[in-house]
Amino acid sequence: MHGPAAEDTTNLETFLIAAHDADAHPDELNVCPNAALAQTFLGNIRQLQPKWNVVQYHQEMAFYVQEHKRCQQPAATAAP
């Protein structure tokens, strides 16, 4: 990929791949530990390439943020 947003796009995709890999492991609790970093990449892409459609990136990131929050919740205990 070339162009003004190439580095941020690559960084965001690497971040999302890592989040996907973490989400694939049920014991992993830190699915998306640094959403602010991903938001920065997304913001930079929007600024550098305002005509690009980044909705899919935003939706995927939102999913991993939600999964991260879910994993941080204490496990429910079974009733005796």
C-alpha positions as CSV (number, residue, x, y, z in Angstrom):
1,M,0.0,0.0,0.0
2,H,1.2,3.5,-0.9
3,G,0.0,6.9,-0.1
4,P,-0.3,9.3,2.8
5,A,-2.3,6.9,5.0
6,A,-0.4,3.7,4.2
7,E,1.5,3.5,7.5
8,D,-1.6,4.2,9.6
9,T,-3.6,1.7,7.6
10,T,-1.0,-1.0,8.1
11,N,-0.8,-0.2,11.8
12,L,-4.5,-0.4,12.2
13,E,-4.8,-3.7,10.3
14,T,-2.0,-5.1,12.4
15,F,-3.8,-4.0,15.5
16,L,-7.1,-5.6,14.3
17,I,-5.3,-8.9,13.4
18,A,-3.8,-9.0,16.9
19,A,-7.3,-8.3,18.4
20,H,-8.7,-11.1,16.3
21,D,-6.0,-13.5,17.3
22,A,-6.6,-12.6,21.0
23,D,-10.4,-13.0,20.6
24,A,-9.9,-16.5,19.1
25,H,-8.4,-17.7,22.4
26,P,-11.1,-18.1,25.1
27,D,-8.6,-17.6,28.0
28,E,-7.3,-14.3,26.7
29,L,-8.8,-11.3,28.6
30,N,-7.0,-8.5,26.8
31,V,-8.7,-8.6,23.4
32,C,-8.4,-4.9,22.7
33,P,-6.3,-3.4,25.5
34,N,-5.5,-0.1,23.7
35,A,-8.5,1.1,21.8
36,A,-7.2,4.7,21.9
37,L,-4.3,3.7,19.8
38,A,-6.6,2.2,17.1
39,Q,-8.8,5.3,17.3
40,T,-5.7,7.4,16.6
41,F,-4.9,5.3,13.5
42,L,-8.5,5.6,12.3
43,G,-8.5,9.4,12.9
44,N,-5.3,9.7,11.0
45,I,-6.6,7.7,8.1
46,R,-9.8,9.8,8.0
47,Q,-7.7,13.0,8.0
48,L,-5.2,11.9,5.4
49,Q,-7.7,10.2,3.1
50,P,-11.1,11.8,3.7
51,K,-12.8,10.1,0.8
52,W,-11.9,6.6,2.0
53,N,-14.7,4.5,3.5
54,V,-13.4,3.3,6.9
55,V,-16.8,2.1,8.2
56,Q,-15.7,-1.5,8.2
57,Y,-12.5,-0.7,10.2
58,H,-14.7,1.2,12.7
59,Q,-17.2,-1.7,13.0
60,E,-14.5,-4.3,13.5
61,M,-12.8,-2.2,16.1
62,A,-16.0,-1.6,17.9
63,F,-16.6,-5.4,18.0
64,Y,-13.2,-6.0,19.6
65,V,-13.7,-3.2,22.1
66,Q,-17.0,-4.8,23.1
67,E,-15.4,-8.2,23.4
68,H,-12.6,-6.7,25.6
69,K,-15.2,-5.2,27.9
70,R,-17.1,-8.5,28.0
71,C,-13.9,-10.4,28.9
72,Q,-13.2,-7.9,31.7
73,Q,-16.5,-8.8,33.5
74,P,-16.2,-11.2,36.4
75,A,-17.2,-14.7,35.5
76,A,-20.7,-15.6,36.7
77,T,-20.7,-18.3,39.3
78,A,-23.1,-21.1,39.1
79,A,-25.9,-21.3,41.7
80,P,-25.4,-24.2,44.3
